[in-house]
Amino acid sequence: MFVGLVTGEMVSMINHADYVSRRLLVIDRLDEAGAATGGYLIAVAAVDAGVGERVLVLDEGNGARQVLGDVKTLPIRSVVVGVVDSVDVA
C-alpha cells in the first residue's frame, strides 16, 4: 500500500469486460513527506476520489480482487481503497 495523489482520470472507449463501469484514476506516488516521487500508475477507484485528493492505494492483485469482490478472475492489480484526510509521521 502507498499514499498517492490523484492527478487525472483515464477514459477509454474500448475496455476489457471487467473494466466496464469502473473509474480509472491516474495516481502519482508520494514519499513520506508528501512530495511526488515521479512514479505513477493507473488504479481502479473503489471509493469516490477525485483529482487533487490524496488516496490510499492497494497495489497487489489478490487484495485488489478481494476489495472488488472477485477473488479468481479480475485482471486488476491496483485499486484506490480510501481517501486520506491527514498523515502524521512520528
C-alpha positions in Angstrom: 0.0 0.0 0.0 1.1 3.6 -0.6 -0.3 7.1 -0.4 -0.7 8.8 -3.7 -2.2 11.9 -5.3 -5.0 11.6 -7.9 -3.8 13.7 -10.9 -6.3 12.6 -13.6 -8.9 10.2 -14.8 -8.4 7.7 -17.6 -11.2 7.4 -20.2 -11.3 4.8 -22.9 -13.9 3.7 -25.5 -12.9 0.0 -25.6 -12.4 -1.8 -22.3 -11.9 -5.3 -21.1 -15.3 -6.5 -19.8 -14.2 -6.3 -16.2 -13.3 -2.6 -16.5 -16.8 -1.6 -17.9 -18.4 0.9 -15.4 -15.3 1.3 -13.3 -13.4 4.6 -12.9 -9.7 4.5 -13.7 -7.6 7.1 -11.9 -4.0 8.3 -12.6 -2.1 8.2 -9.3 1.2 9.9 -8.5 3.1 8.1 -5.8 4.0 10.3 -2.8 7.0 9.9 -0.5 6.9 10.1 3.3 7.0 14.0 3.2 4.1 14.1 0.8 6.1 15.1 -2.3 5.6 13.4 -5.7 8.2 10.8 -6.5 7.8 10.9 -10.3 6.3 7.4 -10.3 2.7 6.9 -11.3 0.1 4.2 -12.0 -3.4 3.7 -13.1 -5.8 2.3 -10.4 -9.4 1.3 -10.3 -11.5 3.5 -7.9 -13.3 1.6 -5.2 -14.1 4.9 -3.4 -15.3 8.2 -4.6 -12.0 10.0 -5.1 -11.2 12.8 -7.5 -8.4 14.9 -8.9 -6.3 16.6 -6.3 -7.2 14.2 -3.5 -4.6 12.1 -1.6 -5.6 8.5 -1.6 -4.6 5.1 -0.2 -3.7 2.7 -3.0 -3.6 -1.1 -2.7 -1.1 -2.2 -5.3 -1.3 -6.0 -5.1 -3.5 -8.2 -7.3 -5.1 -10.6 -4.8 -6.0 -7.9 -2.3 -7.4 -5.7 -5.1 -9.6 -8.6 -6.3 -10.9 -9.2 -2.8 -11.8 -5.5 -2.4 -13.7 -5.6 -5.7 -15.4 -8.8 -4.8 -13.9 -11.4 -7.3 -11.0 -13.4 -6.0 -10.4 -15.5 -9.0 -10.8 -13.8 -12.3 -10.5 -10.0 -12.3 -7.4 -8.7 -14.2 -6.9 -5.8 -11.8 -3.8 -5.1 -9.7 -4.2 -1.6 -8.3 -7.2 -0.2 -6.5 -7.9 3.0 -4.6 -9.3 1.9 -1.2 -9.5 5.2 0.7 -9.3 9.0 0.7 -6.6 10.3 3.1 -7.6 13.1 5.4 -4.2 13.6 7.1 -0.9 11.9 7.6 1.0 12.1 10.9 4.6 10.8 10.9 6.2 10.2 14.3 
